[in-house]
Amino acid sequence: MKTHNNVLAFMLITVAIVATLFFIEDNKLNEEAKVKEENHEQMRLALENTPVLAKAVSVYNITESRKIYGKNDDMVLPIASLAKIMTVVEGLRGRDMNEIVYISPEAVKQAGDFGIFAYEKWKLGDLAKFTLVVSANDGAFALSEREGDFLLNINSKVRRLGAANTIFANPTGLDIYTEDKKEIIGAGVFATAGDVNAMAMYGLKAYPEIFSSTTLPELNLTSESGFPHNFKNTNILVGKIPNLLFSKTGFTDTAGGSLAIIFRDKNDHEIAVTVLGSTFAGRFDDMEKIVNVLLSKDVF
């Protein structure tokens, strides 16, 4: 009986110790969660109090699968050349990066002179890289030409990504003009800032080698036709944002200035940021302000 009582007492003491440790650990986890929520709220308020010209802003923590901040992030707006994110994704789908692509005369007719020649031959991977880095409309058009139903496929793809408010009317994001080219009748692509973040996240994950080239200040590439080209990045913040993983600019008269990036913060979290509806210069100022807040030691 004495032995039985001793065993019972030992078991009760063990249970009590375990319960105490569990209680302490549970309180610790609750406290950590509380502090984390407080930090997130501080971050949201800091971003909310940061003045920007952009009509819409979306900030998303990819690592935690959590929205950090949104300003009109569900507002459907023209996104200009941020459209090329998905044009590249769809243009690469199921293809070999060493596949040879011919630049058609129709592609060269697209707005802007990016130094590409009609009938010039390019490796698909190189074509995708410079299309993103220099925001080449001829490159984007060339990527879309292999599919007669390219727009149908790309609109279907963005729906599957959850970008339900995105609509592609062309592969470049350029404004759509009347036949005489004298009047703008609409934007080439519409989306929300949140949608753009989703597209950027997918592109970087699906084709890291291609999309990471957008962090370089310039690309020096030689086409398969033997012509050397220098492509300077349209994002003037490249080199200024630490641990940049991806960037894409956009600007049209209808859309104004837009910019999307993904970078790694001081906690080693991947963060996606999109600004829409700013100005040509304002998109860079807006992004710099937002990134500075996200990297601020005072907020964490």
N, C-alpha and C positions, 0 to 999 in steps of 0.2 A: 504493500500500500504506500509506504514511504517513497519507494522508487518511482511508483506511478505518479505520485504527487509532484515529485521532483521533475519528472519528464513533462508533466502538464504545465508546471510553472515555467520551465525552460521554453516550452512552445509558446506560452502566453507572452513571455518577455520578447521572444524572437518576433512574434507577430507585431507587438507594440513597437519594436525597433524599426521593422520594415515599414509599418504604417507611418511612423514619424519621418523616416527618410523619404517616403513617397510624398508626404505632405510638404516637406521642405523643398523637394525637387519640383513639385507641382507649383508651389508658390514662386519658385525661381523662374520657371517657364512662363508663368503668368506675368511676372514682373518684366521679363525680357520682352514678351509680347506687347505689354503696355508701353514700354519705352520705345519699341519699334513703331507702334502706332503713333505715338507722340512725335517721333522723328518724321514720319510720313506726313503728318498734319503740318508740321513746321515747314517741310519742303513745299507742300501744296500752297501754303499761305505765302511763302517767299516768292514762288513763281507767280502766284496771283497778283502780287504787289510789284511785279517787274513790268515796267511799261514797254510794250512792243507795238510796232505798227501792224503786224500781221492780224488778219481777220480771224484766223484760226490757228490753234497750237495743240499738238498732241505729244505728250511725253509718256513713254511706256518703259517699265523695267522688264526686260526680256527674261533675265535670270530668275526673277520672282514671279513672272507671269502676272504682273500687276500694273494697272494704270497709276501713274504718279500724278498727272495733271492734265486737264483739258480745258481749252478755251474754244468754245464753238467747234469742238472736235468732231461733232456729228453733222456739221453744216456742209452741204454739197457745194463744192466750188470748183472752178477750172484749175487744173494742176500743172498746165504747161508741160515742160519736158520731164517732169517727174514721171510722166507716162512711160518714158523709155525704160524704167525699171521693169515693168511687166512685158514690154515689147521685147526686151532682151531675154527675159525668162521664157516667153513663148517661142521666140526665135531660136533658142538653143534646145528646146525640148526634143529629146530623142535623136539628137544629131551628134556627130563626131566633131570635136573641136578643130580637127585638122581638115575638115571638109572645105573645099574651095568654093567661094562665093564670087560671082561676077556682079559688079556694080552696074546696074542698068542705066540707060539714059534717063528713064523716068525717075530713078532714085536721085540722080545728080540734079534734077530740076527742083528738088525740094528746097525750101528757103534756107539761105545761109551757104557760104562757101567754106568748106572744111578741107579743101585741098585734095579731094578725091576725084578720080577721073572715071569717065564712062568706060565700061568694059574692063576696068582694073580688077585684078584677081586678089582676093584676100582669104586667109585662113579664117574660118568662122570665129574662132576664139579671139583673134586679134580684132576682127570687125566688131565683136561685142564689146571688147574693152574700150576701144576708142569712141564707140557710140556713147558709152556712159561717161567717159572722162571729159570729152569735149562737147557732149550733147549734140552729136551729129545727126541731123535730120536725114541726110542721105544714107547713113549707116542704118538708122532705124527703119527706113523704108525698105532697104535691101534685105534686112532681116525678116520683114513681113511678107516678102514677095513669094516665098516658097509655098505659101498656103493661100489658095483661093478663098478660103473661109477663115482667114486669119482673125478678123474682127469678131466673128462668131465664136471662135475658139478662145480668144483672149477674154471676152466678156463672160464666157462660161467658166474660165479658170478663176477669175477674180471672185465670182460667186462662191466657188468651192473654197476659196481662202477665207471666206467670211466678209469680204469687202463688198457688201450688198449694195452700197450706194455708188459704186464705180461704174461709169459708162464710157466705153471707148468708141469714138466715131472715126478716129484715124490712129495710126501707130506712132505718130510723132508728138502729139499734144499741141501741135500748132493750131492757131485760130483758123476757122473755116471762113472763106471769103465768097462773095458773089462771083459769078463767072467772069466778070470784067476785072476782078481783083481790086475793086475800089471800096468795097464796104465789107466789114466783118459781120457775119450772120450768126456766129456762134463759136464756142470753144471745141477743141478737138477731143478733149477728155475731161470728165468731171469725176471727182471723188471727195471723200472727207479726209481730214488730216489723220484720223484714226485708221482709215483704209490704207493711206499711203504708208504708214508705219507697218501695217500688216504685210504689204507688198514688199517693202524693203527688207523686212525680217526674213521673209520667204526667199527672196532672191539671194541674200547673203548666205543663207543656210544651204540652198540648193546648188549654188555655183560660187563657192567662196573664192576660188582663184580669180574668176572674172570680176566679181563685185569688189574684192579687196584692192583691185588696181585703181579704184576711184580715190584712194588715199594718197596717191602719188601726185606730186606737183606737175609732172609731165610724163608723157610716154613717147619714146622713140621707137617707131616700128617701120619695118620695110615690107611692103606688099609682096605677094607672090609674083607680081609683074616686075618687081625689082626697083620700085620707087620708094625712096626713104621719106618718112613723114614725122613731123614733130607735132604732138598734140598737147597743148597746155590745158591744165585742169581749169574748169570754169568756176570752181569753188576756191575763193581767195582765202578761206579759212584753213585750207589744208596746210599742215605744219604748225598751226596755232592751237588746234584742238588736240590735247594729249590722248593717246591710245585710240585714235580714230580707226574705225573698222570699215566704214562705208560712207560715201557722200554722193549726193546728186542735186544739181541745181535745176531751176526752171524759171523761164520768164516769157510772157507774151503780153500784148496790150490788154487782152481780156483778163488774164489770170493775175497780172502783176508779178511780183517776185515770190518764188517759192524755194524751199530748201529742205532736204531730208538727210539726216545723218544717223549713224549708229556708232557709239563709242563705248569704251570701258571706263567706268568711274573708279574712284579711289578704293571702293570696296570690292573691286573686280567684278562688278555687275555690268552686264551689257544693257545700254540704255538707247532707245530709239526716240528721235525727236523730229517732228515735222512742223514747219511753219508754212502757211498758205495765205495768199492775199496781202503780201507786204509790197514793198517797192523794190526796184532793181538793187539798190544799195542797202535798203532797210532789211532785207532778208538776212544779210550777213550780220548786221548789227543786232537784229533780234536773236539770231542763233547764238551769237557770242554772249549776249546777256544771259540767255537761258542756260547755256553750258556753264558759265561762271557760277550761277546759283547752284547748279547740280554738283559742282565740284567744291562748293564753299564748305569750309570746315565748321563754320558757325551754325550750319543747318543740321549737321549730323551729331 
